[in-house]
Amino acid sequence: MKNNMEQSKLIQAINKQKQEIKVSITLKQESQRFTILLFNALFDQNTKAEKALIELEALFLKIRNIACPEIKDAPCKTWDDFTKNIPDLFCSLKKDATAIFNNDPAAESIEEIYLAYPGFFAISIYRMAREFFKLGLPLIPRLMTEYAHQLTGIDIHPGAQIGNSFFIDHGTGVVIGETTEIHDNVKIYQGVTLGALKVRKQLKNIKRHPTIEKNVVIYANASILGGQTVIGENSIIGGNTWLTASIPKNSKVLHTPELQIITKSDK
């Protein structure tokens, strides 16, 4: 009897907690399924486009209704707007894949880029999510890019503005914040952070993350912080560099720690 009473109290406590936070794990799971199906619909030869688009629209409406209960079952212009942008999306992603192939000597083919490069996958999901973000759809774009983060270790906020021919090499640990601006032909390596200098809720509507101008290369584990920080075009940022101020175009920034090498003869 005592155990039944304790379990009843526990169930009441759990139900109360659920009422307070109102989180739907179904939304997260179905958003992940939507993300993979969308990627496959655009790139996989064995995924029939017509059938996939029908399934995607139904799945999109399902997650839209969960994310936006106030417009549940209402006509959905957002999906139609997204499909109109697919040709432009293809064009952008083709430029990204070509940039990776042209810049990475390890790449054997374009097919390898599409199938095996985590940077391309993360960029693809970002660009898809970005379209929904621009259309004002809440939460779902964030769930899409977070799913790519989960699979690749690359965290790109859908609010970031990224130009054409973007290349993330290796990619693990890359973080690109919400108000980041990246211009065309930028290449970054693993561990790069494009982040905020200050993290305060009051700065929500302020540009907090840096601007990276065209043709910049940022090597591994560099951190570039602050909404007023601008990396000028054609610059090279060396590995392990920490930047919180702007640099002019055509610059080279290097981190040169003092190294001490001890050989056996020195002991």
Backbone torsions as a table, in degrees:
resi	resn	phi	psi	omega
1	MET	NA	-42.9	-179.4
2	LYS	-62.2	-43.4	-179.7
3	ASN	-62.0	-39.5	178.9
4	ASN	-63.6	-39.0	179.1
5	MET	-67.1	-41.5	179.7
6	GLU	-65.5	-39.9	179.0
7	GLN	-67.2	-37.2	179.1
8	SER	-62.6	-41.6	177.8
9	LYS	-64.6	-39.7	179.4
10	LEU	-63.4	-43.2	179.6
11	ILE	-63.3	-40.9	177.7
12	GLN	-62.0	-40.4	-179.9
13	ALA	-66.1	-41.3	179.0
14	ILE	-64.4	-45.5	-179.6
15	ASN	-63.4	-36.5	177.3
16	LYS	-64.8	-43.6	178.7
17	GLN	-60.8	-42.7	179.4
18	LYS	-63.0	-37.1	179.3
19	GLN	-67.3	-31.4	-178.1
20	GLU	-75.5	-40.9	-174.2
21	ILE	-96.1	-28.1	174.0
22	LYS	51.1	54.8	178.7
23	VAL	-99.9	135.9	177.3
24	SER	-111.3	108.3	176.3
25	ILE	-66.6	-26.9	175.8
26	THR	-58.1	-40.4	178.6
27	LEU	-59.5	-43.4	180.0
28	LYS	-65.9	-46.7	-177.6
29	GLN	-65.6	-43.3	-179.1
30	GLU	-72.1	-30.2	174.6
31	SER	-65.3	-37.4	176.8
32	GLN	-66.0	-42.6	178.9
33	ARG	-64.8	-39.9	177.1
34	PHE	-61.3	-43.0	-177.7
35	THR	-61.9	-48.2	-179.3
36	ILE	-66.2	-42.5	179.8
37	LEU	-63.9	-38.6	178.5
38	LEU	-64.7	-44.0	177.4
39	PHE	-60.5	-46.2	-179.4
40	ASN	-65.5	-38.1	179.9
41	ALA	-61.7	-34.6	-177.3
42	LEU	-83.4	-26.2	-170.2
43	PHE	-125.7	-27.1	-173.0
44	ASP	-84.4	125.1	-179.4
45	GLN	-64.3	-28.8	-177.0
46	ASN	-86.1	-4.2	176.5
47	THR	-97.8	112.7	-177.4
48	LYS	-71.0	122.5	-172.8
49	ALA	-60.7	-45.9	-176.3
50	GLU	-62.0	-46.7	179.7
51	LYS	-65.8	-42.2	-178.5
52	ALA	-63.9	-40.3	-179.3
53	LEU	-65.5	-36.3	176.3
54	ILE	-64.0	-46.2	179.5
55	GLU	-65.9	-39.5	-179.7
56	LEU	-64.0	-40.8	179.5
57	GLU	-63.7	-43.6	178.4
58	ALA	-63.4	-41.3	-179.8
59	LEU	-68.7	-39.0	177.5
60	PHE	-61.5	-44.5	179.5
61	LEU	-61.9	-35.9	179.0
62	LYS	-63.2	-49.5	-177.6
63	ILE	-73.5	-31.6	175.6
64	ARG	-61.6	-41.6	-179.2
65	ASN	-65.8	-33.2	177.8
66	ILE	-74.0	-43.7	-178.1
67	ALA	-72.1	-30.0	-176.3
68	CYS	-127.8	69.2	-175.9
69	PRO	-60.7	-22.2	-178.4
70	GLU	-69.4	-18.6	178.0
71	ILE	-120.4	26.4	-178.8
72	LYS	-55.3	131.2	177.6
73	ASP	68.7	4.8	175.9
74	ALA	-75.5	154.0	177.0
75	PRO	-54.0	139.4	-171.3
76	CYS	-111.6	98.7	177.3
77	LYS	-74.9	-25.7	-175.6
78	THR	-57.5	-43.6	-178.3
79	TRP	-65.0	-42.4	178.5
80	ASP	-62.8	-40.5	177.9
81	ASP	-63.4	-38.8	178.8
82	PHE	-64.4	-47.1	-177.1
83	THR	-63.5	-30.4	176.6
84	LYS	-64.0	-26.8	-176.6
85	ASN	-90.5	-2.4	-177.1
86	ILE	-59.7	-42.1	177.1
87	PRO	-56.7	-43.4	177.7
88	ASP	-65.8	-37.0	177.7
89	LEU	-62.3	-45.0	176.0
90	PHE	-55.8	-45.8	-177.3
91	CYS	-61.0	-45.3	179.6
92	SER	-62.9	-44.3	-177.6
93	LEU	-69.7	-33.0	175.9
94	LYS	-64.2	-39.5	177.1
95	LYS	-64.6	-38.7	177.2
96	ASP	-63.3	-46.9	-179.3
97	ALA	-62.4	-40.9	179.2
98	THR	-65.2	-39.2	178.4
99	ALA	-63.1	-41.0	178.0
100	ILE	-63.8	-46.8	-178.4
101	PHE	-62.6	-41.7	-176.9
102	ASN	-73.1	-22.7	-175.1
103	ASN	-104.5	-15.8	-176.6
104	ASP	-106.9	111.0	-179.6
105	PRO	-65.9	-16.4	179.3
106	ALA	-81.3	-13.0	-177.3
107	ALA	-78.5	122.4	-177.6
108	GLU	-89.4	-26.4	-176.6
109	SER	-161.8	162.4	174.8
110	ILE	-63.4	-36.8	179.3
111	GLU	-59.1	-37.2	178.0
112	GLU	-63.6	-37.5	178.2
113	ILE	-60.2	-47.9	-177.3
114	TYR	-66.7	-34.2	-173.1
115	LEU	-93.0	-32.5	-165.6
116	ALA	-122.4	-3.7	-175.1
117	TYR	-100.1	113.2	179.8
118	PRO	-62.2	-31.4	178.5
119	GLY	-62.4	-42.2	179.2
120	PHE	-66.7	-41.6	179.3
121	PHE	-60.7	-46.5	-179.0
122	ALA	-63.7	-40.7	177.9
123	ILE	-64.7	-40.7	179.6
124	SER	-59.9	-49.2	-178.7
125	ILE	-65.8	-38.8	175.9
126	TYR	-57.5	-47.2	-176.1
127	ARG	-66.3	-36.5	175.4
128	MET	-64.7	-48.9	-178.6
129	ALA	-63.8	-35.1	-179.7
130	ARG	-60.3	-36.9	178.4
131	GLU	-62.3	-43.0	178.2
132	PHE	-68.9	-36.4	178.4
133	PHE	-60.9	-44.7	179.8
134	LYS	-65.4	-26.2	178.9
135	LEU	-84.3	2.2	175.2
136	GLY	82.4	16.9	-179.6
137	LEU	-78.1	122.7	-177.5
138	PRO	-81.0	151.5	167.4
139	LEU	68.1	-47.4	-175.3
140	ILE	-59.5	-45.0	177.3
141	PRO	-58.3	-37.4	179.6
142	ARG	-67.7	-38.9	177.4
143	LEU	-66.3	-35.0	179.0
144	MET	-65.9	-49.6	-178.6
145	THR	-70.7	-29.3	176.5
146	GLU	-70.0	-31.0	175.2
147	TYR	-66.5	-42.5	175.5
148	ALA	-62.3	-38.6	176.0
149	HIS	-59.8	-44.5	179.3
150	GLN	-59.7	-39.2	-176.2
151	LEU	-83.4	-28.8	-171.0
152	THR	-118.2	-17.7	-173.5
153	GLY	80.2	9.6	-179.3
154	ILE	-109.2	120.7	-173.7
155	ASP	-110.5	102.7	178.5
156	ILE	-117.4	119.6	177.5
157	HIS	-73.1	136.8	-179.0
158	PRO	-64.8	-14.1	177.1
159	GLY	-77.9	-17.0	179.8
160	ALA	-62.7	148.9	178.1
161	GLN	-108.7	114.2	-174.1
162	ILE	-123.2	129.1	-177.9
163	GLY	-79.0	-164.9	-175.7
164	ASN	-80.3	159.7	172.8
165	SER	55.9	53.6	-179.5
166	PHE	-92.9	135.5	-176.5
167	PHE	-129.7	118.6	170.0
168	ILE	-107.2	115.7	-178.4
169	ASP	-95.8	129.9	-176.1
170	HIS	67.1	-70.1	164.8
171	GLY	98.5	-29.6	-174.3
172	THR	-53.7	129.6	176.7
173	GLY	86.5	2.0	177.8
174	VAL	-70.5	134.1	176.8
175	VAL	-129.2	124.7	178.8
176	ILE	-125.5	112.4	-172.8
177	GLY	-75.9	170.5	-169.6
178	GLU	-58.3	-41.2	-174.3
179	THR	-103.5	18.0	175.7
180	THR	-65.3	142.8	171.6
181	GLU	-121.0	123.5	178.4
182	ILE	-122.6	123.0	-178.7
183	HIS	-85.8	-171.9	-172.7
184	ASP	-69.2	151.5	170.4
185	ASN	60.8	43.5	177.2
186	VAL	-101.1	141.3	-179.8
187	LYS	-127.1	127.7	177.6
188	ILE	-131.1	152.8	-177.8
189	TYR	-107.8	178.6	-176.0
190	GLN	-59.1	147.2	174.5
191	GLY	79.0	2.9	-179.2
192	VAL	-74.5	135.9	175.6
193	THR	-117.8	122.6	171.1
194	LEU	-109.9	91.0	-165.9
195	GLY	-126.4	-172.7	-179.6
196	ALA	-92.0	145.2	176.6
197	LEU	-79.7	-33.5	176.8
198	LYS	-128.7	139.4	180.0
199	VAL	-116.7	98.4	178.4
200	ARG	-137.9	141.4	-179.0
201	LYS	-60.7	-30.4	-178.3
202	GLN	-66.8	-15.7	-178.2
203	LEU	-92.4	12.6	-173.9
204	LYS	-51.2	-44.1	-175.8
205	ASN	-99.2	17.7	179.6
206	ILE	-107.9	146.3	174.9
207	LYS	-67.3	116.0	-173.3
208	ARG	-110.7	-15.1	-171.5
209	HIS	-116.8	159.5	-170.3
210	PRO	-73.6	169.5	172.4
211	THR	-112.2	128.8	179.0
212	ILE	-113.7	114.4	-176.9
213	GLU	-80.2	176.4	-168.9
214	LYS	-64.9	151.1	173.6
215	ASN	64.5	27.3	178.5
216	VAL	-91.1	143.2	172.8
217	VAL	-117.2	129.0	179.7
218	ILE	-122.0	116.2	-175.1
219	TYR	-85.2	173.7	-165.8
220	ALA	-55.1	137.9	171.3
221	ASN	66.5	16.9	173.1
222	ALA	-75.7	144.3	175.7
223	SER	-120.8	124.0	179.1
224	ILE	-123.2	118.7	-168.4
225	LEU	-126.7	147.3	170.3
226	GLY	107.4	138.4	-177.5
227	GLY	-70.2	-20.5	178.8
228	GLN	-95.2	-1.9	-177.9
229	THR	-81.0	123.6	179.9
230	VAL	-123.6	124.8	174.9
231	ILE	-96.1	113.9	-173.9
232	GLY	-65.5	154.2	-175.3
233	GLU	-58.4	151.2	176.7
234	ASN	66.0	17.9	-178.9
235	SER	-90.7	158.5	175.6
236	ILE	-121.9	125.9	178.9
237	ILE	-108.8	116.6	-176.2
238	GLY	-71.5	163.9	-179.7
239	GLY	-62.4	147.4	176.9
240	ASN	64.6	18.4	179.0
241	THR	-81.8	144.2	177.4
242	TRP	-119.5	114.6	-176.2
243	LEU	-124.2	130.9	174.9
244	THR	-129.7	14.1	178.8
245	ALA	-139.0	156.8	-177.6
246	SER	-70.7	154.3	173.0
247	ILE	-129.4	148.2	-177.6
248	PRO	-73.7	168.4	179.0
249	LYS	-63.9	156.7	178.1
250	ASN	63.7	27.0	179.7
251	SER	-92.8	160.1	171.1
252	LYS	-129.9	119.2	-177.7
253	VAL	-112.9	123.5	-176.0
254	LEU	-125.4	143.1	172.2
255	HIS	-100.5	117.9	-175.0
256	THR	-122.5	83.1	178.2
257	PRO	-68.9	153.1	176.9
258	GLU	-79.2	122.4	-179.2
259	LEU	-106.4	143.1	175.4
260	GLN	-122.1	120.2	-180.0
261	ILE	-109.3	122.0	-178.6
262	ILE	-110.8	121.8	176.7
263	THR	-98.8	167.5	-179.7
264	LYS	-59.1	-35.2	-178.7
265	SER	-68.9	-17.9	179.9
266	ASP	-86.1	-13.6	-175.5
267	LYS	-75.1	NA	NA
